[in-house]
Amino acid sequence: MSYLKNLNKLKFTGMVKRREEEIKKASDIMIPDNIAYKANRIAAALHPAYQDLIIEKMVMEDELTCSYYLIADKQAGCQKIAYFQAGQYLNVELNIEGHHFNRPYSISSSPRQAKEEGYYRLSISLMKGFIAPDYIWENWKVGTRVRVSAPLGTSTYNRLRDGKKILALIGGNGVTPFVSLAHTIADGDIDAEMLMLYGNKDLKSALFREELQQLVDQCDKLKIVDVLEEEVREGCEHGLIDADLIRKYRCDDDTSLFVCGPQAMYDYLNEQLVKMDIPRKYWRLEIYGQYNEPSRLADYPQEKKDEVYRLKVTQGEITYEMACPAGTSLMNAIEQSGIRIPVHCRCGYCGFCHSRLVSGEVFMPEFLDHRRQADKIYGYIHPCICFPLSDVEIEIPLYKN
């Protein structure tokens, strides 16, 4: 503060004139393309608009989960895959019967494997009745070309924000980002300890359990506790991951909670963590993916759940109309009508689908509402987490490839 007090305020009065003089003296030669600057080359490598990849290898992890190893498709112009942080995801572009869909999938490989071996691993489970995983299982083969986004997402470890200890709350196939994080800790690229509470029906259904145990055996900063819902086994916890279990293993108030699992797990833990008075700064909820069945939430108006409403969508100078059931997000209805809309996380966080609500009423799960205060004031929503409670009209952004 003493330095600020000693500043000569009169010097600022002549700043505009000095700038104008410097501009006049500047060369008329065109500034070279931004890519010529080292900082911009690094930024382009880390944050490409998209990446063209090709499937190099496929590995069946169990009867319902397949891991796809994706490398740079050099024939398509992608020379090297972008680096990422453990806990991030890739947004995958899919063209299904002429309709364009985007789906986010967590990266289960490690950042070091991307840097040194040149691949991402996406581990995708078959889910009958869901468009994207069904399509992927039926159509992705070795040699299939895939376009994905740059690595995205903020469910990553940050030493300035997070505690030195991590308590990972894992439900079933939500293990994938933690496999990446466990590798990163074992590699020494993150200075933190992680205890994983890994919830499954039984031990044999635990995905990547052997790989995680190998990492635990070689790194004393990693521990794993199996939480089994339907099986009683010595050395394992029995039941569900609940508040009592969190209190038992979160013995340090400076421990960060990283969560990934099914929707029911988020619905439950969102209430429990509030009751436990754990500061929000210590929550990292990896919920990249579509939220479904909003009627399960206590504040959803149950009398609306079976209604079907009209959705009017304006994109640029074109207007579309379509039906949208109350239990279907605006985003899903838009995509299923063949309209391309910018989207990444599908869970209300990234704001990439930021749209204006012109008229009508929508339901948004409160814990997924990450809008800025200005958006709330001026009527902007994230269609990926909005469900109609009446006929709705919105203005959506243009899709830019």
C-alpha positions as CSV (number, residue, x, y, z in Angstrom):
1,M,0.0,0.0,0.0
2,S,2.9,2.4,0.7
3,Y,4.1,1.9,-2.9
4,L,0.7,2.9,-4.2
5,K,0.6,6.0,-2.1
6,N,3.9,7.1,-3.5
7,L,2.8,6.9,-7.2
8,N,2.7,10.2,-9.1
9,K,-0.9,10.5,-10.2
10,L,-0.1,13.3,-12.6
11,K,2.0,10.9,-14.8
12,F,-1.2,9.1,-15.7
13,T,-2.8,12.2,-17.2
14,G,-0.4,12.1,-20.2
15,M,-0.7,8.4,-20.9
16,V,-3.2,8.6,-23.7
17,K,-1.1,11.2,-25.6
18,R,2.0,9.0,-25.2
19,R,0.2,6.0,-26.5
20,E,-1.0,7.8,-29.5
21,E,2.6,9.0,-30.3
22,E,3.9,5.4,-30.0
23,I,1.2,4.1,-32.3
24,K,2.1,6.7,-34.9
25,K,5.7,5.6,-34.8
26,A,4.9,1.9,-35.2
27,S,5.6,0.1,-38.5
28,D,3.0,-0.4,-41.1
29,I,4.2,-4.0,-41.7
30,M,1.5,-6.6,-41.0
31,I,2.0,-8.4,-37.7
32,P,2.8,-12.1,-38.5
33,D,0.2,-14.8,-37.9
34,N,-0.4,-15.4,-34.2
35,I,0.9,-19.0,-34.6
36,A,4.4,-17.4,-35.0
37,Y,4.5,-16.5,-31.4
38,K,5.8,-19.2,-29.0
39,A,3.0,-18.6,-26.4
40,N,0.4,-19.0,-29.1
41,R,2.0,-22.1,-30.4
42,I,1.9,-23.6,-26.9
43,A,-1.7,-22.5,-26.4
44,A,-2.8,-24.1,-29.8
45,A,-1.1,-27.4,-28.8
46,L,-2.7,-27.5,-25.4
47,H,-6.2,-26.2,-26.4
48,P,-6.9,-27.2,-30.0
49,A,-10.4,-26.5,-31.4
50,Y,-10.7,-30.2,-32.0
51,Q,-8.5,-33.3,-32.4
52,D,-8.8,-35.9,-35.2
53,L,-7.9,-39.3,-33.6
54,I,-7.9,-42.9,-34.7
55,I,-8.5,-46.0,-32.6
56,E,-5.3,-48.0,-32.3
57,K,-6.4,-50.7,-29.9
58,M,-9.4,-52.0,-28.0
59,V,-9.4,-53.9,-24.7
60,M,-12.4,-55.5,-23.0
61,E,-12.1,-54.6,-19.3
62,D,-15.2,-56.7,-18.5
63,E,-18.2,-58.0,-20.3
64,L,-19.8,-54.5,-20.4
65,T,-16.9,-52.1,-20.6
66,C,-14.4,-51.6,-23.5
67,S,-11.4,-49.4,-23.4
68,Y,-10.5,-47.6,-26.6
69,Y,-6.9,-46.4,-27.1
70,L,-6.9,-43.3,-29.3
71,I,-3.9,-41.8,-31.0
72,A,-3.3,-38.8,-33.3
73,D,-4.6,-39.3,-36.8
74,K,-1.7,-37.9,-38.8
75,Q,-3.4,-38.4,-42.1
76,A,-6.1,-36.1,-41.0
77,G,-3.6,-33.4,-39.9
78,C,-3.4,-34.1,-36.2
79,Q,0.3,-34.6,-35.4
80,K,0.2,-34.9,-31.7
81,I,-2.5,-35.3,-29.0
82,A,-3.0,-32.5,-26.5
83,Y,-1.7,-32.8,-23.0
84,F,-4.3,-33.1,-20.2
85,Q,-4.7,-33.1,-16.4
86,A,-6.0,-36.2,-14.5
87,G,-9.7,-35.9,-14.1
88,Q,-10.4,-34.2,-17.4
89,Y,-12.6,-35.5,-20.2
90,L,-12.9,-35.5,-24.0
91,N,-16.1,-34.4,-25.8
92,V,-16.6,-37.0,-28.6
93,E,-18.5,-36.1,-31.8
94,L,-20.9,-38.7,-33.1
95,N,-22.9,-38.8,-36.4
96,I,-25.7,-41.2,-35.9
97,E,-28.1,-41.6,-38.8
98,G,-27.4,-38.1,-40.0
99,H,-27.9,-36.5,-36.5
100,H,-25.0,-35.0,-34.7
101,F,-24.4,-35.8,-31.0
102,N,-21.7,-34.9,-28.5
103,R,-20.9,-37.0,-25.5
104,P,-18.2,-36.4,-22.8
105,Y,-16.1,-39.3,-21.6
106,S,-13.5,-39.2,-18.8
107,I,-9.9,-40.1,-19.7
108,S,-8.9,-43.2,-17.8
109,S,-5.2,-43.2,-18.9
110,S,-2.6,-40.9,-17.3
111,P,-1.2,-37.6,-18.5
112,R,2.2,-39.1,-18.7
113,Q,0.9,-41.8,-21.1
114,A,-0.5,-39.1,-23.3
115,K,2.8,-37.2,-23.3
116,E,5.3,-40.1,-23.6
117,E,3.3,-42.8,-25.4
118,G,0.9,-40.6,-27.4
119,Y,-2.5,-42.1,-26.5
120,Y,-5.8,-41.4,-24.6
121,R,-7.8,-44.3,-23.1
122,L,-11.6,-43.9,-23.0
123,S,-13.3,-46.7,-21.1
124,I,-17.0,-46.8,-22.2
125,S,-19.6,-49.1,-20.7
126,L,-22.5,-50.5,-22.8
127,M,-25.8,-49.0,-21.6
128,K,-28.8,-50.5,-23.5
129,G,-31.3,-47.8,-24.5
130,F,-28.7,-45.0,-24.5
131,I,-27.9,-43.7,-28.0
132,A,-24.2,-42.9,-27.6
133,P,-22.7,-45.9,-25.9
134,D,-24.9,-48.3,-28.0
135,Y,-23.6,-46.6,-31.2
136,I,-20.0,-46.7,-30.0
137,W,-20.1,-50.4,-29.1
138,E,-21.6,-51.3,-32.4
139,N,-19.5,-49.1,-34.7
140,W,-16.1,-48.3,-33.2
141,K,-13.4,-50.7,-34.4
142,V,-9.6,-50.5,-34.6
143,G,-8.9,-48.0,-37.4
144,T,-12.1,-46.0,-36.8
145,R,-11.5,-42.2,-37.1
146,V,-12.9,-40.1,-34.2
147,R,-13.1,-36.4,-33.7
148,V,-12.9,-35.1,-30.1
149,S,-12.4,-31.9,-28.3
150,A,-9.4,-30.7,-26.5
151,P,-9.2,-32.1,-22.9
152,L,-11.8,-30.3,-20.8
153,G,-13.1,-30.1,-17.3
154,T,-12.2,-28.8,-13.9
155,S,-12.4,-31.9,-11.7
156,T,-8.6,-31.8,-11.4
157,Y,-6.3,-31.5,-8.5
158,N,-5.0,-28.0,-7.8
159,R,-2.5,-27.6,-4.9
160,L,-3.6,-23.9,-4.5
161,R,-7.2,-24.9,-3.9
162,D,-7.2,-28.5,-2.7
163,G,-5.9,-30.1,0.5
164,K,-2.9,-32.4,0.5
165,K,-5.2,-35.3,1.1
166,I,-7.9,-36.5,-1.3
167,L,-10.9,-38.7,-0.3
168,A,-12.2,-40.2,-3.5
169,L,-15.9,-41.2,-3.4
170,I,-16.3,-43.6,-6.3
171,G,-19.5,-45.3,-7.5
172,G,-19.2,-48.1,-10.0
173,N,-18.0,-47.0,-13.5
174,G,-17.3,-43.5,-12.0
175,V,-13.8,-45.0,-11.3
176,T,-12.3,-43.9,-14.7
177,P,-11.0,-40.4,-13.7
178,F,-9.6,-41.8,-10.5
179,V,-7.6,-44.4,-12.4
180,S,-6.0,-41.5,-14.2
181,L,-5.5,-39.6,-10.9
182,A,-4.0,-42.6,-9.2
183,H,-1.5,-43.1,-12.0
184,T,-0.5,-39.4,-11.8
185,I,0.1,-39.6,-8.0
186,A,2.1,-42.8,-8.4
187,D,4.1,-41.2,-11.2
188,G,5.0,-38.4,-8.7
189,D,3.4,-35.7,-10.9
190,I,1.0,-34.7,-8.1
191,D,2.1,-34.3,-4.6
192,A,-0.9,-35.5,-2.7
193,E,-2.3,-38.6,-0.9
194,M,-5.5,-40.3,-2.0
195,L,-7.8,-42.7,-0.2
196,M,-10.4,-44.3,-2.5
197,L,-13.8,-45.4,-1.2
198,Y,-14.8,-47.6,-4.1
199,G,-18.5,-48.5,-4.1
200,N,-19.8,-51.6,-6.0
201,K,-22.4,-54.3,-5.7
202,D,-19.7,-56.9,-5.1
203,L,-15.9,-57.1,-5.6
204,K,-16.0,-58.9,-8.9
205,S,-17.9,-56.1,-10.5
206,A,-15.2,-53.5,-9.6
207,L,-13.8,-52.1,-12.8
208,F,-10.0,-51.5,-12.9
209,R,-9.7,-53.1,-9.5
210,E,-6.5,-55.0,-10.3
211,E,-4.9,-52.0,-12.0
212,L,-5.7,-49.8,-9.0
213,Q,-4.3,-52.4,-6.5
214,Q,-1.0,-52.5,-8.4
215,L,-0.7,-48.7,-8.1
216,V,-1.6,-48.9,-4.4
217,D,1.1,-51.6,-3.9
218,Q,3.8,-49.5,-5.5
219,C,2.9,-46.1,-4.0
220,D,2.4,-45.5,-0.3
221,K,0.4,-42.3,-1.0
222,L,-2.5,-44.4,-2.4
223,K,-5.0,-46.5,-0.4
224,I,-8.2,-48.2,-1.5
225,V,-11.2,-49.3,0.6
226,D,-13.9,-51.4,-1.1
227,V,-17.5,-50.5,-0.2
228,L,-19.8,-53.4,-1.2
229,E,-23.5,-53.1,-1.3
230,E,-24.5,-56.7,-1.7
231,E,-21.5,-58.7,-0.5
232,V,-20.0,-59.0,3.0
233,R,-16.3,-59.5,2.8
234,E,-13.5,-59.2,5.3
235,G,-11.5,-56.0,5.0
236,C,-14.3,-54.3,3.1
237,E,-17.0,-51.9,4.2
238,H,-20.6,-53.0,3.7
239,G,-23.4,-50.9,2.4
240,L,-23.4,-47.5,0.6
241,I,-21.0,-44.5,0.7
242,D,-22.9,-42.3,3.2
243,A,-22.2,-39.5,5.7
244,D,-21.0,-41.9,8.4
245,L,-18.5,-43.5,6.1
246,I,-17.2,-40.1,4.9
247,R,-16.8,-39.0,8.5
248,K,-14.9,-42.2,9.3
249,Y,-12.3,-41.7,6.6
250,R,-12.2,-37.9,6.3
251,C,-10.2,-37.4,9.5
252,D,-8.6,-34.2,8.3
253,D,-10.6,-31.1,7.8
254,D,-8.3,-30.0,5.0
255,T,-9.1,-33.1,2.9
256,S,-10.7,-32.6,-0.5
257,L,-13.6,-34.7,-1.7
258,F,-13.5,-35.9,-5.3
259,V,-16.8,-37.6,-6.4
260,C,-17.7,-39.6,-9.5
261,G,-20.5,-42.1,-9.8
262,P,-24.2,-42.6,-10.8
263,Q,-26.8,-39.9,-10.5
264,A,-28.4,-41.4,-7.4
265,M,-25.0,-41.0,-5.7
266,Y,-24.9,-37.3,-6.5
267,D,-28.5,-36.7,-5.4
268,Y,-27.7,-38.3,-2.1
269,L,-24.2,-36.9,-1.4
270,N,-25.3,-33.4,-2.4
271,E,-27.7,-33.4,0.6
272,Q,-25.3,-35.2,2.9
273,L,-22.3,-32.9,2.3
274,V,-24.4,-29.8,3.0
275,K,-25.6,-31.3,6.3
276,M,-21.9,-32.2,7.2
277,D,-21.0,-28.5,6.7
278,I,-18.0,-29.3,4.5
279,P,-17.0,-26.1,2.7
280,R,-17.8,-26.1,-1.1
281,K,-14.1,-25.4,-1.9
282,Y,-13.4,-29.0,-0.9
283,W,-15.9,-30.6,-3.3
284,R,-14.9,-31.8,-6.7
285,L,-17.9,-33.4,-8.4
286,E,-17.1,-35.0,-11.7
287,I,-20.5,-35.1,-13.3
288,Y,-19.7,-34.8,-17.0
289,G,-22.6,-36.3,-18.7
290,Q,-26.4,-35.9,-19.1
291,Y,-28.5,-35.6,-16.0
292,N,-31.7,-37.7,-16.3
293,E,-34.9,-38.3,-14.4
294,P,-35.3,-34.9,-12.6
295,S,-38.5,-36.2,-11.1
296,R,-36.4,-38.1,-8.5
297,L,-35.5,-34.8,-6.9
298,A,-37.6,-33.6,-3.9
299,D,-38.2,-30.1,-5.4
300,Y,-39.5,-31.3,-8.8
301,P,-43.2,-30.7,-9.4
302,Q,-44.4,-34.3,-9.7
303,E,-47.7,-33.3,-11.4
304,K,-45.6,-32.2,-14.4
305,K,-43.5,-35.4,-15.0
306,D,-45.7,-37.0,-17.6
307,E,-46.5,-33.9,-19.6
308,V,-45.2,-33.2,-23.2
309,Y,-44.6,-29.6,-24.1
310,R,-43.7,-27.6,-27.3
311,L,-40.2,-26.4,-27.6
312,K,-39.5,-23.4,-30.0
313,V,-35.8,-22.9,-30.8
314,T,-34.3,-20.0,-32.7
315,Q,-30.8,-20.3,-34.0
316,G,-29.6,-17.3,-35.9
317,E,-32.3,-16.5,-38.5
318,I,-33.9,-20.0,-38.4
319,T,-36.7,-21.2,-36.0
320,Y,-37.5,-24.8,-35.2
321,E,-40.4,-26.3,-33.3
322,M,-40.5,-29.8,-31.6
323,A,-42.0,-31.8,-28.8
324,C,-40.2,-32.1,-25.5
325,P,-41.4,-34.4,-22.8
326,A,-41.0,-33.1,-19.2
327,G,-38.4,-35.7,-18.4
328,T,-36.2,-34.8,-21.4
329,S,-33.7,-32.0,-21.3
330,L,-34.0,-29.2,-23.8
331,M,-30.6,-30.2,-25.1
332,N,-31.6,-33.8,-25.8
333,A,-34.8,-32.6,-27.6
334,I,-32.7,-30.2,-29.7
335,E,-30.1,-32.8,-30.7
336,Q,-32.7,-35.5,-31.5
337,S,-34.3,-33.0,-33.9
338,G,-31.1,-32.8,-35.9
339,I,-30.0,-29.4,-34.7
340,R,-26.4,-28.8,-33.8
341,I,-25.7,-26.8,-30.7
342,P,-22.4,-26.1,-29.0
343,V,-22.1,-28.4,-26.0
344,H,-19.3,-29.9,-23.9
345,C,-20.0,-31.1,-20.3
346,R,-23.8,-31.7,-20.5
347,C,-24.1,-31.0,-16.8
348,G,-24.5,-27.3,-16.6
349,Y,-20.9,-26.4,-15.6
350,C,-19.0,-25.3,-18.7
351,G,-21.6,-22.9,-20.1
352,F,-20.8,-23.8,-23.7
353,C,-24.5,-24.2,-24.5
354,H,-25.4,-20.8,-22.8
355,S,-28.8,-19.8,-24.3
356,R,-31.5,-17.2,-23.7
357,L,-34.9,-18.3,-22.3
358,V,-37.4,-16.2,-24.2
359,S,-40.5,-17.6,-22.6
360,G,-41.8,-20.5,-20.5
361,E,-40.7,-22.2,-17.3
362,V,-38.0,-24.8,-16.9
363,F,-36.7,-26.9,-14.0
364,M,-33.0,-27.0,-13.2
365,P,-31.5,-29.2,-10.5
366,E,-30.1,-26.6,-8.0
367,F,-26.8,-28.4,-7.5
368,L,-26.1,-28.3,-11.3
369,D,-26.9,-24.6,-11.7
370,H,-23.5,-23.0,-12.3
371,R,-24.8,-19.9,-14.1
372,R,-23.3,-16.5,-13.4
373,Q,-25.5,-14.1,-11.5
374,A,-25.9,-11.9,-14.6
375,D,-27.3,-14.9,-16.5
376,K,-29.9,-15.4,-13.8
377,I,-30.9,-11.8,-13.9
378,Y,-31.1,-11.5,-17.7
379,G,-32.7,-14.9,-18.4
380,Y,-30.0,-17.1,-19.7
381,I,-30.0,-20.9,-19.1
382,H,-27.9,-24.0,-19.9
383,P,-30.3,-26.2,-21.9
384,C,-28.3,-29.4,-21.0
385,I,-29.7,-29.3,-17.5
386,C,-33.1,-27.6,-18.2
387,F,-36.4,-29.6,-18.3
388,P,-39.6,-28.0,-19.5
389,L,-42.5,-27.3,-17.1
390,S,-44.5,-25.5,-19.8
391,D,-44.2,-24.7,-23.5
392,V,-40.8,-23.1,-23.9
393,E,-39.0,-20.8,-26.3
394,I,-35.3,-20.3,-26.4
395,E,-32.5,-18.7,-28.5
396,I,-29.5,-21.0,-28.9
397,P,-25.9,-20.1,-30.1
398,L,-24.8,-21.0,-33.6
399,Y,-22.6,-24.1,-33.9
400,K,-19.1,-23.4,-35.2
401,N,-17.0,-26.3,-36.4
